[in-house]
Amino acid sequence: MNIAILGGRFDPPHIWHFWTAQQVLENVKDLDQVWYMPDYQNAFKPIEAGAGERLEMLQFMETGKIKTSNMAISEPGVTYTVKTVNELVKDKKNRFFWIVGSDILSEFHKWRDYQKLSRLITFLVFPRKDFPIKHIPAGFRRIEGHLMLSNVSSFIVRDRIKRGLTVSGLVFPAVEEYIRKKNLYR
């Protein structure tokens, strides 16, 4: 199988995570599945909700071809993409890709063992509003097609929750209910 990984904090997961995964499935030839893969701890930004909570919220956003993997949260500590990719490539039955937003291109050199990473796995670059793609490095492939773009982010969702504003339409209804019940992001 050909599987694309959408890794990240997902703090919280929002509607645009789903639409990114869905559009990757629709526009990358021969792709069988997309897996959400939440970080246990991010190397660059703090995470507010626990790994288990973020995993549960992501599971509300699964479909037949969009799944959730707990691989990167199975061990406490900072989740480094290179470690995860090293584990993925051991699986010879599947071929893996890694989805990144175009905002990552200017920051990729800060990732641990970034030069090794682009030799281990193909990165699929999803365009993001306000982050034009000027250059595609070796080991990266731009996702082409009639793509919907958005500026929705987990930061916006968290900020709206903290200010007591609605997040309806920004997150799946089940995610919104989960956040409310668990009193997250207050």
N, CA, C and O of each residue as an XYZ file, in Angstrom:
744
protein
N       0.832     -1.185      0.000
C       0.000      0.000      0.000
C       0.874      1.246      0.000
O       1.993      1.234      0.514
N       0.359      2.304     -0.574
C       0.997      3.611     -0.540
C       0.270      4.454      0.498
O      -0.934      4.689      0.390
N       1.010      4.908      1.506
C       0.420      5.601      2.644
C       1.141      6.927      2.851
O       2.369      6.975      2.919
N       0.361      8.004      2.951
C       0.925      9.317      3.262
C       0.663      9.624      4.729
O      -0.442      9.415      5.230
N       1.674     10.115      5.403
C       1.584     10.453      6.820
C       1.375     11.957      6.959
O       2.128     12.754      6.398
N       0.351     12.333      7.706
C       0.129     13.728      8.066
C       0.448     13.841      9.553
O      -0.400     13.583     10.407
N       1.683     14.231      9.842
C       2.134     14.324     11.224
C       1.954     15.724     11.761
O       1.824     16.684     11.001
N       1.947     15.834     13.088
C       1.843     17.158     13.689
C       1.354     17.124     15.116
O       1.196     16.061     15.717
N       1.120     18.305     15.644
C       0.646     18.423     17.023
C      -0.841     18.100     17.133
O      -1.264     17.453     18.091
N      -1.634     18.543     16.165
C      -3.091     18.337     16.190
C      -3.650     18.794     17.542
O      -4.317     18.029     18.239
N      -3.370     20.035     17.896
C      -3.669     20.544     19.231
C      -4.572     21.764     19.182
O      -4.111     22.869     19.466
N      -5.858     21.601     18.828
C      -6.587     20.367     18.529
C      -6.616     20.090     17.028
O      -6.246     20.939     16.217
N      -7.067     18.878     16.673
C      -7.289     18.594     15.250
C      -8.489     19.407     14.768
O      -9.487     19.531     15.478
N      -8.387     19.953     13.570
C      -9.467     20.789     13.044
C      -9.858     20.335     11.641
O      -9.253     19.434     11.060
N     -10.868     20.978     11.132
C     -11.471     20.584      9.852
C     -10.446     20.633      8.717
O     -10.539     19.867      7.758
N      -9.470     21.536      8.831
C      -8.517     21.637      7.732
C      -7.508     20.502      7.738
O      -6.945     20.182      6.691
N      -7.266     19.891      8.875
C      -6.459     18.665      8.872
C      -7.180     17.608      8.031
O      -6.570     16.927      7.206
N      -8.489     17.489      8.260
C      -9.267     16.514      7.481
C      -9.212     16.844      5.992
O      -8.941     15.967      5.172
N      -9.469     18.109      5.637
C      -9.515     18.459      4.214
C      -8.143     18.358      3.550
O      -8.066     18.075      2.354
N      -7.083     18.578      4.279
C      -5.745     18.355      3.725
C      -5.582     16.876      3.387
O      -5.174     16.527      2.279
N      -5.904     16.010      4.347
C      -5.792     14.558      4.116
C      -6.657     14.124      2.935
O      -6.207     13.363      2.079
N      -7.889     14.606      2.891
C      -8.813     14.218      1.823
C      -8.302     14.665      0.458
O      -8.351     13.903     -0.508
N      -7.813     15.896      0.378
C      -7.323     16.404     -0.905
C      -6.038     15.705     -1.348
O      -5.810     15.531     -2.545
N      -5.213     15.312     -0.408
C      -4.020     14.537     -0.761
C      -4.461     13.214     -1.380
O      -3.921     12.798     -2.406
N      -5.435     12.555     -0.764
C      -5.961     11.299     -1.329
C      -6.499     11.499     -2.743
O      -6.289     10.658     -3.618
N      -7.183     12.599     -2.960
C      -7.815     12.859     -4.257
C      -6.820     13.258     -5.342
O      -7.093     13.070     -6.528
N      -5.679     13.804     -4.954
C      -4.771     14.386     -5.942
C      -3.415     13.706     -6.088
O      -2.654     14.054     -6.991
N      -3.095     12.758     -5.236
C      -1.828     12.027     -5.369
C      -2.141     10.648     -5.931
O      -2.808      9.836     -5.290
N      -1.652     10.399     -7.131
C      -1.941      9.151     -7.840
C      -1.464      7.935     -7.043
O      -0.387      7.945     -6.447
N      -2.277      6.909     -7.050
C      -1.957      5.608     -6.442
C      -1.794      5.640     -4.923
O      -1.204      4.725     -4.348
N      -2.301      6.666     -4.277
C      -2.236      6.719     -2.815
C      -3.435      5.960     -2.250
O      -4.572      6.194     -2.660
N      -3.177      5.052     -1.309
C      -4.237      4.216     -0.744
C      -4.830      4.777      0.544
O      -6.037      4.686      0.766
N      -3.989      5.352      1.386
C      -4.461      5.863      2.673
C      -3.648      7.076      3.097
O      -2.529      7.296      2.634
N      -4.251      7.864      4.001
C      -3.532      8.903      4.738
C      -3.696      8.570      6.212
O      -4.790      8.247      6.673
N      -2.590      8.655      6.944
C      -2.621      8.421      8.391
C      -2.294      9.712      9.119
O      -1.257     10.326      8.868
N      -3.190     10.131     10.034
C      -2.839     11.191     10.981
C      -1.839     10.580     11.962
O      -2.025      9.448     12.408
N      -0.790     11.310     12.298
C       0.184     10.800     13.253
C       0.576     11.928     14.223
O       1.463     12.729     13.926
N      -0.092     11.979     15.381
C       0.208     13.055     16.329
C       1.559     12.869     17.024
O       1.988     11.747     17.296
N       2.213     13.995     17.303
C       3.453     14.005     18.083
C       3.122     13.763     19.551
O       2.050     14.139     20.026
N       4.040     13.138     20.254
C       3.910     13.087     21.712
C       4.245     14.475     22.261
O       3.488     15.063     23.034
N       5.397     14.972     21.834
C       5.851     16.305     22.218
C       6.550     16.876     21.000
O       7.322     16.175     20.345
N       6.294     18.133     20.687
C       6.859     18.751     19.501
C       8.191     19.424     19.839
O       8.343     20.007     20.913
N       9.145     19.341     18.928
C      10.473     19.915     19.155
C      10.469     21.441     19.084
O      11.379     22.083     19.608
N       9.453     22.033     18.441
C       9.470     23.473     18.207
C       8.406     24.249     18.972
O       8.607     25.423     19.284
N       7.280     23.616     19.279
C       6.166     24.334     19.909
C       5.573     23.501     21.037
O       5.557     22.272     20.969
N       5.081     24.184     22.088
C       4.453     23.432     23.188
C       3.112     22.832     22.762
O       2.486     23.292     21.808
N       2.693     21.814     23.478
C       1.411     21.147     23.225
C       0.578     21.245     24.495
O       1.078     20.985     25.590
N      -0.697     21.621     24.354
C      -1.562     21.805     25.520
C      -2.307     20.537     25.926
O      -2.318     20.184     27.105
N      -2.922     19.854     24.979
C      -3.699     18.643     25.297
C      -2.769     17.431     25.332
O      -1.740     17.410     24.656
N      -3.136     16.436     26.113
C      -2.340     15.222     26.206
C      -2.354     14.425     24.910
O      -3.249     14.583     24.079
N      -1.362     13.575     24.749
C      -1.246     12.756     23.538
C      -2.482     11.882     23.345
O      -3.000     11.781     22.233
N      -2.958     11.251     24.413
C      -4.139     10.399     24.315
C      -5.379     11.171     23.921
O      -6.209     10.675     23.159
N      -5.513     12.393     24.441
C      -6.666     13.232     24.095
C      -6.636     13.621     22.622
O      -7.663     13.576     21.946
N      -5.479     13.998     22.131
C      -5.371     14.380     20.719
C      -5.603     13.182     19.804
O      -6.202     13.318     18.737
N      -5.128     12.011     20.221
C      -5.364     10.786     19.457
C      -6.862     10.489     19.377
O      -7.377     10.172     18.305
N      -7.555     10.592     20.505
C      -9.006     10.350     20.509
C      -9.730     11.323     19.597
O     -10.619     10.920     18.848
N      -9.362     12.609     19.645
C     -10.023     13.599     18.787
C      -9.786     13.288     17.312
O     -10.694     13.434     16.495
N      -8.578     12.864     16.969
C      -8.283     12.510     15.577
C      -9.128     11.333     15.107
O      -9.527     11.283     13.943
N      -9.402     10.399     15.987
C     -10.194      9.228     15.606
C     -11.613      9.612     15.198
O     -12.250      8.885     14.436
N     -12.118     10.739     15.689
C     -13.430     11.229     15.253
C     -13.394     11.678     13.793
O     -14.444     11.825     13.167
N     -12.207     11.896     13.247
C     -12.049     12.415     11.892
C     -11.611     11.342     10.898
O     -11.204     11.664      9.782
N     -11.690     10.090     11.284
C     -11.305      8.999     10.389
C     -12.407      8.695      9.375
O     -13.593      8.907      9.628
N     -11.976      8.197      8.229
C     -12.891      7.683      7.206
C     -12.318      6.336      6.770
O     -11.390      5.823      7.395
N     -12.862      5.770      5.712
C     -12.343      4.496      5.224
C     -10.880      4.541      4.827
O     -10.157      3.563      5.017
N     -10.428      5.672      4.276
C      -9.044      5.781      3.804
C      -8.194      6.736      4.631
O      -7.003      6.898      4.364
N      -8.790      7.360      5.619
C      -8.054      8.253      6.515
C      -8.086      7.630      7.901
O      -9.147      7.476      8.505
N      -6.903      7.273      8.396
C      -6.766      6.549      9.664
C      -5.918      7.366     10.644
O      -5.371      8.412     10.295
N      -5.824      6.866     11.864
C      -4.984      7.494     12.885
C      -3.961      6.477     13.375
O      -4.302      5.329     13.657
N      -2.716      6.901     13.474
C      -1.646      6.043     13.988
C      -1.149      6.591     15.323
O      -0.987      7.800     15.490
N      -0.910      5.690     16.267
C      -0.351      6.103     17.555
C       1.168      5.892     17.611
O       1.770      5.987     18.680
N       1.771      5.612     16.480
C       3.195      5.273     16.428
C       4.089      6.330     17.087
O       4.984      5.985     17.858
N       3.855      7.606     16.792
C       4.739      8.666     17.282
C       4.470      9.042     18.735
O       5.263      9.763     19.341
N       3.360      8.564     19.305
C       3.085      8.876     20.715
C       3.297      7.665     21.615
O       2.988      7.708     22.806
N       3.821      6.598     21.049
C       4.007      5.376     21.840
C       5.134      5.513     22.864
O       5.190      4.753     23.831
N       6.022      6.470     22.657
C       7.107      6.726     23.611
C       7.064      8.190     24.029
O       6.985      9.073     23.175
N       7.116      8.463     25.353
C       7.137      9.856     25.814
C       8.379     10.585     25.304
O       9.392      9.964     24.982
N       8.283     11.884     25.237
C       9.415     12.712     24.827
C       9.163     13.375     23.493
O       8.107     13.206     22.883
N      10.148     14.128     23.050
C      10.042     14.845     21.781
C       9.947     13.843     20.642
O      10.700     12.872     20.581
N       9.008     14.099     19.745
C       8.838     13.261     18.561
C       9.669     13.865     17.435
O       9.391     14.973     16.975
N      10.678     13.140     16.999
C      11.480     13.583     15.863
C      11.054     12.795     14.635
O      10.989     11.566     14.658
N      10.766     13.521     13.565
C      10.295     12.893     12.333
C      11.275     11.840     11.843
O      10.852     10.787     11.365
N      12.563     12.095     11.950
C      13.558     11.150     11.442
C      13.449      9.801     12.155
O      13.605      8.756     11.523
N      13.188      9.813     13.438
C      13.036      8.553     14.177
C      11.798      7.803     13.689
O      11.840      6.590     13.479
N      10.700      8.533     13.513
C       9.462      7.915     13.029
C       9.655      7.347     11.633
O       9.236      6.224     11.352
N      10.287      8.120     10.759
C      10.515      7.670      9.379
C      11.424      6.445      9.359
O      11.193      5.518      8.583
N      12.448      6.430     10.199
C      13.318      5.245     10.273
C      12.515      3.996     10.609
O      12.797      2.922     10.077
N      11.531      4.116     11.471
C      10.667      2.979     11.810
C       9.756      2.619     10.637
O       9.576      1.441     10.328
N       9.183      3.627      9.988
C       8.265      3.377      8.872
C       8.941      2.633      7.726
O       8.365      1.702      7.164
N      10.152      3.036      7.382
C      10.804      2.437      6.207
C      11.231      0.990      6.445
O      11.600      0.294      5.499
N      11.187      0.535      7.682
C      11.455     -0.885      7.961
C      10.315     -1.769      7.453
O      10.504     -2.961      7.210
N       9.145     -1.178      7.297
C       7.967     -1.901      6.816
C       8.063     -2.009      5.295
O       7.757     -1.053      4.582
N       8.480     -3.149      4.809
C       8.711     -3.331      3.368
C       7.421     -3.608      2.593
O       7.437     -3.619      1.362
N       6.303     -3.831      3.295
C       5.027     -4.096      2.610
C       4.371     -2.808      2.121
O       3.554     -2.830      1.201
N       4.734     -1.687      2.742
C       4.104     -0.412      2.421
C       5.141      0.609      1.987
O       6.308      0.537      2.373
N       4.696      1.561      1.179
C       5.538      2.686      0.774
C       4.940      3.929      1.429
O       3.740      4.182      1.324
N       5.787      4.696      2.102
C       5.315      5.845      2.857
C       5.768      7.166      2.240
O       6.831      7.264      1.628
N       4.924      8.172      2.424
C       5.189      9.555      2.043
C       4.910     10.399      3.287
O       4.205      9.959      4.194
N       5.465     11.611      3.326
C       5.225     12.496      4.473
C       4.667     13.814      3.953
O       5.286     14.466      3.111
N       3.506     14.203      4.450
C       2.846     15.437      4.017
C       3.354     16.606      4.861
O       3.394     16.530      6.089
N       3.739     17.679      4.186
C       4.092     18.922      4.876
C       3.384     20.076      4.182
O       3.072     20.003      2.994
N       3.134     21.138      4.932
C       2.592     22.355      4.344
C       3.712     23.182      3.748
O       4.870     23.044      4.143
N       3.373     24.040      2.799
C       4.400     24.865      2.154
C       5.082     25.810      3.144
O       6.174     26.305      2.865
N       4.458     26.066      4.293
C       5.080     26.898      5.323
C       6.323     26.237      5.921
O       7.173     26.921      6.492
N       6.433     24.926      5.796
C       7.559     24.171      6.365
C       8.825     24.300      5.513
O       9.932     24.134      6.025
N       8.675     24.591      4.235
C       9.841     24.595      3.337
C      10.969     25.499      3.839
O      12.140     25.129      3.752
N      10.633     26.664      4.355
C      11.679     27.585      4.824
C      12.246     27.184      6.189
O      13.270     27.719      6.613
N      11.593     26.252      6.874
C      12.016     25.822      8.209
C      12.603     24.406      8.221
O      13.106     23.957      9.251
N      12.545     23.714      7.105
C      12.915     22.300      7.079
C      14.352     22.059      7.542
O      14.645     21.030      8.151
N      15.233     22.992      7.260
C      16.644     22.832      7.663
C      16.822     22.770      9.184
O      17.894     22.394      9.658
N      15.795     23.130      9.952
C      15.857     23.074     11.418
C      15.483     21.697     11.963
O      15.691     21.418     13.144
N      14.931     20.834     11.104
C      14.520     19.502     11.548
C      15.753     18.646     11.809
O      16.765     18.772     11.120
N      15.661     17.792     12.790
C      16.765     16.883     13.113
C      17.057     15.981     11.908
O      16.145     15.383     11.337
N      18.316     15.891     11.534
C      18.779     15.047     10.421
C      17.980     15.278      9.136
O      17.642     14.334      8.422
N      17.685     16.546      8.857
C      16.839     16.881      7.705
C      17.402     16.373      6.379
O      16.635     15.999      5.493
N      18.716     16.353      6.227
C      19.294     15.885      4.959
C      19.062     14.388      4.770
O      18.802     13.927      3.658
N      19.156     13.649      5.847
C      18.895     12.206      5.796
C      17.413     11.943      5.494
O      17.074     11.028      4.744
N      16.548     12.753      6.085
C      15.102     12.567      5.923
C      14.668     12.579      4.462
O      13.911     11.713      4.025
N      15.147     13.557      3.718
C      14.707     13.675      2.326
C      15.268     12.573      1.438
O      14.845     12.430      0.290
N      16.213     11.793      1.951
C      16.681     10.608      1.222
C      15.869      9.371      1.608
O      15.765      8.424      0.829
N      15.298      9.384      2.805
C      14.545      8.221      3.300
C      13.105      8.163      2.804
O      12.555      7.081      2.599
N      12.499      9.330      2.612
C      11.070      9.375      2.326
C      10.786     10.545      1.392
O      11.497     11.550      1.422
N       9.754     10.424      0.567
C       9.338     11.530     -0.292
C       8.370     12.407      0.480
O       7.407     11.921      1.073
N       8.636     13.700      0.466
C       7.757     14.669      1.111
C       6.770     15.210      0.086
O       7.152     15.607     -1.015
N       5.509     15.219      0.459
C       4.450     15.779     -0.375
C       4.125     17.162      0.175
O       3.719     17.294      1.329
N       4.302     18.189     -0.645
C       4.113     19.568     -0.190
C       2.713     20.039     -0.545
O       2.352     20.134     -1.718
N       1.929     20.334      0.491
C       0.579     20.863      0.302
C       0.659     22.385      0.416
O       1.152     22.904      1.417
N       0.173     23.110     -0.613
C       0.242     24.573     -0.555
C      -0.594     25.124      0.605
O      -1.671     24.611      0.909
N      -0.082     26.167      1.236
C      -0.839     26.870      2.271
C      -0.981     28.315      1.856
O      -0.075     28.896      1.259
N      -2.127     28.891      2.178
C      -2.359     30.304      1.892
C      -1.247     31.118      2.532
O      -0.811     30.821      3.644
N      -0.798     32.127      1.840
C       0.234     33.049      2.328
C       1.635     32.440      2.383
O       2.562     33.079      2.881
N       1.802     31.216      1.880
C       3.124     30.587      1.836
C       3.358     30.030      0.432
O       3.295     28.818      0.223
N       3.630     30.924     -0.537
C       3.819     30.457     -1.911
C       5.017     29.518     -2.022
O       6.007     29.652     -1.303
N       4.898     28.578     -2.933
C       5.982     27.613     -3.154
C       6.896     28.180     -4.235
O       6.524     28.249     -5.406
N       8.091     28.583     -3.827
C       9.040     29.190     -4.762
C      10.021     28.174     -5.313
O      10.480     28.284     -6.450
N      10.337     27.179     -4.488
C      11.345     26.189     -4.875
C      11.014     24.868     -4.187
O      10.702     24.840     -2.996
N      11.084     23.786     -4.940
C      10.864     22.450     -4.371
C      12.221     21.752     -4.276
O      12.836     21.453     -5.299
N      12.691     21.493     -3.054
C      13.985     20.817     -2.902
C      13.931     19.354     -3.340
O      12.850     18.791     -3.512
N      15.080     18.758     -3.516
C      15.159     17.325     -3.834
C      14.487     16.536     -2.717
O      14.630     16.868     -1.540
N      13.761     15.501     -3.089
C      13.063     14.672     -2.114
C      11.672     15.176     -1.776
O      10.966     14.570     -0.970
N      11.275     16.288     -2.395
C       9.959     16.873     -2.162
C       9.169     16.881     -3.464
O       9.741     17.001     -4.548
N       7.866     16.754     -3.352
C       6.985     16.778     -4.519
C       5.776     17.647     -4.195
O       5.128     17.457     -3.166
N       5.477     18.581     -5.056
C       4.329     19.463     -4.856
C       3.045     18.716     -5.183
O       2.971     18.003     -6.184
N       2.046     18.879     -4.346
C       0.729     18.309     -4.623
C       0.019     19.254     -5.575
O      -0.188     20.428     -5.268
N      -0.349     18.731     -6.727
C      -0.997     19.523     -7.772
C      -2.475     19.184     -7.838
O      -2.891     18.101     -7.426
N      -3.260     20.104     -8.352
C      -4.683     19.861     -8.543
C      -5.483     21.093     -8.178
O      -4.926     22.144     -7.859
N      -6.789     20.949     -8.229
C      -7.688     22.034     -7.833
C      -7.868     21.940     -6.323
O      -8.791     21.291     -5.831
N      -6.977     22.594     -5.606
C      -6.922     22.456     -4.155
C      -7.603     23.629     -3.462
O      -7.447     24.783     -3.863
N      -8.349     23.318     -2.431
C      -8.901     24.350     -1.561
C      -7.814     24.690     -0.549
O      -7.174     23.797      0.006
N      -7.611     25.973     -0.312
C      -6.613     26.408      0.655
C      -7.304     27.154      1.791
O      -8.393     27.699      1.616
N      -6.667     27.172      2.946
C      -7.269     27.811      4.114
C      -6.186     28.286      5.067
O      -5.051     27.811      5.032
N      -6.560     29.230      5.916
C      -5.674     29.683      6.987
C      -6.109     29.148      8.341
O      -5.584     29.580      9.367
N      -7.057     28.216      8.367
C      -7.495     27.628      9.634
C      -6.292     26.954     10.285
O      -5.535     26.241      9.628
N      -6.129     27.188     11.574
C      -5.016     26.580     12.310
C      -5.483     26.182     13.704
O      -6.503     26.668     14.193
N      -4.733     25.304     14.329
C      -5.032     24.917     15.709
C      -4.920     26.121     16.635
O      -5.669     26.227     17.606
N      -3.986     27.031     16.343
C      -3.856     28.246     17.156
C      -5.153     29.043     17.143
O      -5.613     29.501     18.189
N      -5.747     29.212     15.960
C      -7.010     29.955     15.848
C      -8.097     29.268     16.667
O      -8.851     29.931     17.379
N      -8.179     27.953     16.571
C      -9.193     27.201     17.323
C      -8.971     27.380     18.826
O      -9.914     27.682     19.556
N      -7.743     27.198     19.290
C      -7.453     27.360     20.727
C      -7.769     28.770     21.199
O      -8.349     28.955     22.269
N      -7.393     29.760     20.409
C      -7.634     31.153     20.770
C      -9.130     31.440     20.883
O      -9.564     32.121     21.811
N      -9.910     30.927     19.953
C     -11.365     31.149     20.002
C     -11.961     30.485     21.245
O     -12.839     31.055     21.892
N     -11.494     29.299     21.574
C     -11.992     28.612     22.775
C     -11.643     29.423     24.020
O     -12.488     29.617     24.893
N     -10.408     29.894     24.102
C      -9.973     30.685     25.268
C     -10.797     31.960     25.422
O     -11.031     32.420     26.540
N     -11.237     32.528     24.303
C     -12.030     33.758     24.349
C     -13.527     33.487     24.461
O     -14.335     34.416     24.444
N     -13.896     32.202     24.577
C     -15.302     31.849     24.737
C     -16.115     31.944     23.460
O     -17.339     32.061     23.513
N     -15.447     31.895     22.306
C     -16.123     31.994     21.010
C     -16.386     30.605     20.444
O     -15.741     29.631     20.832
N     -17.329     30.528     19.533
C     -17.671     29.243     18.915
C     -16.544     28.749     18.003
O     -15.828     29.534     17.381
N     -16.417     27.437     17.947
C     -15.497     26.812     16.994
C     -16.277     25.904     16.040
O     -15.688     25.098     15.320
N     -17.595     26.041     16.039
C     -18.432     25.267     15.111
C     -17.988     25.553     13.689
O     -17.782     26.706     13.310
N     -17.844     24.499     12.909
C     -17.383     24.623     11.536
C     -15.865     24.587     11.405
O     -15.343     24.354     10.315
N     -15.156     24.815     12.506
C     -13.693     24.751     12.483
C     -13.187     23.379     12.907
O     -12.089     22.970     12.529
N     -13.987     22.675     13.689
C     -13.660     21.315     14.128
C     -14.873     20.429     13.883
O     -15.992     20.927     13.758
N     -14.659     19.131     13.815
C     -15.780     18.206     13.690
C     -16.665     18.347     14.931
O     -16.152     18.610     16.018
N     -17.988     18.179     14.790
C     -18.876     18.279     15.955
C     -18.449     17.376     17.113
O     -18.522     17.790     18.270
N     -18.009     16.162     16.827
C     -17.574     15.251     17.894
C     -16.318     15.774     18.593
O     -16.150     15.570     19.796
N     -15.440     16.442     17.854
C     -14.240     17.045     18.447
C     -14.647     18.218     19.334
O     -14.127     18.375     20.439
N     -15.571     19.035     18.853
C     -16.061     20.167     19.645
C     -16.674     19.682     20.959
O     -16.421     20.260     22.016
N     -17.465     18.638     20.895
C     -18.096     18.072     22.088
C     -17.040     17.500     23.041
O     -17.143     17.673     24.255
N     -16.049     16.833     22.505
C     -14.963     16.263     23.312
C     -14.212     17.380     24.045
O     -13.933     17.266     25.238
N     -13.893     18.447     23.331
C     -13.189     19.589     23.931
C     -14.026     20.180     25.063
O     -13.503     20.500     26.131
N     -15.325     20.321     24.823
C     -16.217     20.878     25.840
C     -16.272     19.975     27.068
O     -16.125     20.445     28.196
N     -16.485     18.674     26.847
C     -16.598     17.725     27.968
C     -15.312     17.638     28.788
O     -15.359     17.531     30.014
N     -14.168     17.685     28.112
C     -12.870     17.570     28.797
C     -12.345     18.928     29.285
O     -11.313     19.010     29.952
N     -13.089     19.997     28.933
C     -12.710     21.358     29.330
C     -11.290     21.704     28.865
O     -10.493     22.254     29.625
N     -10.992     21.376     27.620
C      -9.664     21.623     27.048
C      -9.541     23.052     26.518
O     -10.531     23.670     26.128
N      -8.333     23.554     26.511
C      -7.949     24.832     25.900
C      -8.592     26.046     26.563
O      -8.773     27.072     25.907
N      -8.934     25.958     27.818
C      -9.542     27.092     28.538
C      -8.479     27.967     29.148
O      -8.797     28.967     29.792
